Amino acid sequence: MLTGPIRSQIDQIWNAFWSGGVSNPLSVIEQITYLLFIKRLDDLQLVEEAKAQQLGKPLARRIFPQGRDPQGEPYENLRWSRFKNFEPREMMRVVDEHVFPFLRDLGEAGSTYGTHMKDARLGFSNPNLLAKVVEMLDQVPMDDRDTKGDVYEYMLGQIASAGQNGQFRTPRHIINLMVNLMKPAPEDVICDPAAGTCGFLVGAGEYIRTHHPQALRNAEQRRHFHERMFHGFDFDSTMLRIGAMNMTLHGVENPDVSYRDSLAEEHDSDAGIYSLILANPPFAGSLDYDTTAKDLLKVVHTKKTELLFVALFLRLLRTGGRAAVIVPDGVLFGSSKAHKALRRTLVEDHKLDAVIKMPSGVFRPYAGVSTAILLFTKTGVGGTENVWFYDMTADGFSLDDRRMPLLDAEKLGPTPEVPLTADEHAKNNLSDILSRWDNLAGEADRPRTAQSFMVPAGEIAATGGWDLTLNRYKEVEHEAVEHESPAAIIAELRAIEAEIAGGLDRLEEMLA
């Protein structure tokens, strides 16, 4: 967790961009990403130089060549540790005219470091702003992986709090819930086909570091972690750069974060190779049939992106692979032929494990749409016996546009540092979701009036449309009311009748 001084430093960097005329929050984080990337290149070569000097051997890996670039500038001047000391106008000249072309050349050459830098451009022309931001970034203590990751996550949070492009970020506590539900293992091959800032992949990596530290001590497993475990796709180059940097700063050296229009391209090359999918894809409406991947249309013939993404997840998963994905409520109850066919596929052809209904305020202030988390396993031969439903009513934050925390920090998220009381549970259901998921056997006898319960697959099929709406199966608990015995009620009615009759007699006497 970031300390107050570091937060203040990041806020100052952000404000410097805004006061310098860079007002789009996505542009700010993109420019910071470029500068952090440039700094990282120099840090990598500094490590190699120290290693070579210590061993008395030549550099094993040289990022900045010796000599001069094509424009005649010494490559040595392109390094962060060198140009950070330049006068502002000279720094601007070197960075704009030499460093950024060097980045683009790395990208064109297919360098691991430069893959996402093919169209990198410095997005402002104010030398004083550049010098100020370089100085500020240089002073942020980013020596260890945890701090680097937290710094970048905080910056990504600034995008969301600025109220623009926040749709790219799933709230971190929801990511952590889904990751903890899936419990990634060191041998998993994990994919997010709509990666955005790579929050799910980062969360999975942090889970493995915490719960399987031995995996990073084994050479083969360490290589798998850094090079083969994480796969993220997006068709927005800005998001790819930001996502790749997010992974890098969280200590994953060479993740597969690459350009792909997941719904438009065929998936023969990687169909059935992923063991775990974590995703919250954008649901933008409808696509044309002729621009949609034909292998997805074979799973479900529809133009609806929310259905196509679920079909994509099934296509990419290997047999036995698991998924935790966020879908809009329409996937659960839509009445079209395609909606019903997809739900039938999940229940009848694979193993639908759980439906976790989320409150509509989870994605405010960007959207008030109701969503749910689907947990399923690809089998190809069925296997659904019971589906676990959970009615999440609180996630630890207010459900209005402000999304303020309702509890202290140590009581938030799916794994709070201290146990929650009943009153606190009413404000944060996430730890209860996780503990009940880990003990599904105890859920079998829960009544339908409870917050979570099991529903047999046969009952879901009997609805005629494989309806997955929680309210379809939830029962309302009526308050018990105690009644008098029939004899006592009759006696009371007769007494009232006698009293009325007596009153009428007295009234007649008064009128006579």
Secondary structure, 3 states (H helix, E strand, C coil): CCCHHHHHHHHHHHHHHHHCCCCCHHHHHHHHHHHHHHHHHHHHHHHHHHHHHHHCCCCCCCCCCCCECCCCCEHHHHCHHHHCCCCHHHHHHHHHHHHHHHHHHHHHCCCCCCCCCCCCCCCCCCHHHHHHHHHHHHHCCCCCHHHHHHHHHHHHHHHHHCCCCHHHCCCHHHHHHHHHHHCCCCCCCEEECCCCCCHHHHHHHHHHHHHCHHHHCCHHHHHHHHHHCEEEEECCHHHHHHHHHHHHHCCCCCCEEEECCCCCCCCCCCCCCEEEEEECCCCCCECCHHHCCHHHHHHCCCCEHHHHHHHHHHHHEEEEEEEEEEEECHHHHCCCHHHHHHHHHHHHHCEEEEEEEECHHHHCCCCCCCEEEEEEECCCCCCCCEEEEEECCCECECCCCCCCECCCHHHCCCCCCCCCCHHHHCCECHHHHHHHHCCHHHHCCCCCCCCEEEEEHHHHHCCCCCCCCHHHHCCCCCCCCCCCCHHHHHHHHHHHHHHHHHHHHHHHHHHC
